[in-house]
């Protein structure tokens, strides 16, 4: 079994210039606990988790960020609006810059090892060109390993 067999292909992403308020709103409305942070070309530059958003030691700048995130489809960024933004702080202020990526052909066992070794809940799945093609979450792995999952 490989990563492609169980990864989530619909990916929500944000940019480093996205407002933390907008990112939080998008994550809540899309029921995700973390999202890749991408550059203008759709390449991953970081990751934003709920933990990053609520960590009181992460300092926010006074910059008011953009009010949108993205849906990634075949390496194309489709803007998704989050609504009006009032508060300061951008994703680039609080995101985690440490990234581990895997490819769709990575063995699921190897992906599990990486997640356990680095205490990660999600891995970004990229193609050979470095473009995001999916996310592998701990829940995706559990579903794949369950003997009879819906």
C-alpha positions as CSV (number, residue, x, y, z in Angstrom):
1,X,0.0,0.0,0.0
2,X,1.3,3.5,-0.9
3,X,0.4,7.0,0.1
4,X,-1.7,7.6,-3.1
5,X,-4.0,4.8,-2.0
6,X,-5.2,6.7,1.1
7,X,-4.2,10.4,0.9
8,X,-6.7,13.2,0.8
9,X,-6.6,14.8,-2.6
10,X,-8.7,18.0,-2.0
11,X,-6.2,20.4,-0.4
12,X,-7.0,23.7,1.3
13,X,-3.9,26.0,1.5
14,X,-3.0,29.5,2.6
15,X,-0.3,31.9,1.7
16,X,2.3,33.4,4.0
17,X,0.4,36.8,3.5
18,X,-3.0,35.3,4.4
19,X,-4.4,36.9,7.6
20,X,-4.3,34.5,10.6
21,X,-8.0,35.5,11.1
22,X,-8.8,34.4,7.6
23,X,-6.8,31.2,7.9
24,X,-8.5,30.2,11.1
25,X,-11.9,30.9,9.5
26,X,-11.0,28.8,6.5
27,X,-9.7,25.9,8.6
28,X,-12.9,25.9,10.8
29,X,-15.3,26.1,7.8
30,X,-13.4,23.3,6.0
31,X,-13.1,21.1,9.1
32,X,-9.3,20.8,8.9
33,X,-6.8,21.1,11.8
34,X,-3.8,22.1,9.6
35,X,-3.1,23.4,6.1
36,X,0.0,23.8,3.9
37,X,1.3,27.3,3.4
38,X,2.2,27.8,-0.3
39,X,4.1,30.4,-2.4
40,X,2.6,32.0,-5.5
41,X,3.5,28.9,-7.5
42,X,1.7,26.5,-5.2
43,X,4.9,25.1,-3.7
44,X,4.9,24.4,0.1
45,X,6.9,26.8,2.2
46,X,5.4,25.9,5.6
47,X,2.5,24.4,7.5
48,X,-0.1,26.0,9.7
49,X,-1.8,24.1,12.4
50,X,-4.4,25.0,15.1
51,X,-1.5,24.8,17.5
52,X,0.4,27.5,15.6
53,X,-2.7,29.7,15.7
54,X,-3.3,29.4,19.4
55,X,0.3,29.4,20.7
56,X,0.6,32.5,22.9
57,X,4.4,32.7,22.3
58,X,4.0,33.1,18.6
59,X,4.2,36.9,18.0
60,X,2.0,38.5,15.3
61,X,3.1,41.5,13.3
62,X,0.9,44.5,12.8
63,X,0.4,43.6,9.2
64,X,-3.2,42.9,8.1
65,X,-3.1,40.0,5.7
66,X,-5.2,38.9,2.8
67,X,-8.7,37.5,3.3
68,X,-8.3,34.4,1.1
69,X,-6.8,31.0,1.0
70,X,-6.7,28.5,-1.9
71,X,-8.0,25.2,-3.1
72,X,-5.2,23.3,-4.9
73,X,-6.2,21.3,-8.0
74,X,-3.5,19.9,-10.3
75,X,-0.9,22.4,-9.1
76,X,-3.3,25.4,-9.7
77,X,-4.3,27.8,-7.0
78,X,-8.0,28.6,-6.9
79,X,-8.7,31.5,-4.5
80,X,-11.2,30.9,-1.7
81,X,-12.5,33.9,0.2
82,X,-12.7,33.8,4.0
83,X,-14.7,37.0,4.5
84,X,-13.6,40.4,5.9
85,X,-10.4,40.6,8.0
86,X,-10.0,43.1,10.8
87,X,-7.2,41.9,13.0
88,X,-3.4,42.1,12.5
89,X,-1.1,39.1,11.9
90,X,-0.3,37.0,8.9
91,X,0.3,33.3,8.5
92,X,4.0,33.9,7.8
93,X,4.3,35.2,11.4
94,X,3.1,32.0,13.0
95,X,3.5,29.1,10.5
96,X,5.9,26.2,11.1
97,X,8.7,26.3,8.6
98,X,9.7,22.7,9.2
99,X,8.3,20.5,6.4
100,X,8.4,16.8,5.6
101,X,7.0,15.8,2.3
102,X,6.3,12.4,0.7
103,X,5.4,11.4,-2.8
104,X,2.3,9.5,-3.8
105,X,4.5,6.4,-4.4
106,X,6.0,6.5,-0.9
107,X,5.1,3.3,0.9
108,X,2.5,3.8,3.6
109,X,4.8,2.2,6.1
110,X,7.5,4.7,5.4
111,X,5.0,7.6,5.8
112,X,3.9,6.2,9.1
113,X,7.5,5.9,10.3
114,X,8.1,9.6,9.4
115,X,4.9,10.7,11.2
116,X,5.8,8.8,14.3
117,X,9.5,9.8,14.4
118,X,8.7,13.5,14.1
119,X,5.4,13.5,16.0
120,X,3.4,14.8,12.9
121,X,-0.3,14.5,12.3
122,X,0.0,15.3,8.6
123,X,2.4,15.0,5.7
124,X,2.3,17.0,2.5
125,X,2.2,14.9,-0.6
126,X,4.1,16.4,-3.6
127,X,4.7,15.3,-7.1
128,X,8.1,15.1,-8.7
129,X,8.0,18.8,-9.5
130,X,7.4,19.7,-5.9
131,X,3.7,20.6,-6.4
132,X,1.2,19.6,-3.7
133,X,-1.1,16.8,-4.9
134,X,-2.5,15.7,-1.5
135,X,-2.3,15.5,2.3
136,X,-1.8,12.4,4.3
137,X,-3.3,12.7,7.8
138,X,-3.1,10.4,10.7
139,X,-6.8,9.7,10.2
140,X,-6.2,8.8,6.6
141,X,-3.6,6.2,7.8
142,X,-6.1,4.8,10.4
143,X,-8.8,4.5,7.8
144,X,-6.4,2.6,5.4
145,X,-5.4,0.2,8.2
146,X,-8.9,-0.5,9.5
147,X,-10.2,-3.9,8.3
148,X,-13.6,-2.6,7.3
149,X,-13.8,1.1,7.0
150,X,-16.7,2.9,5.2
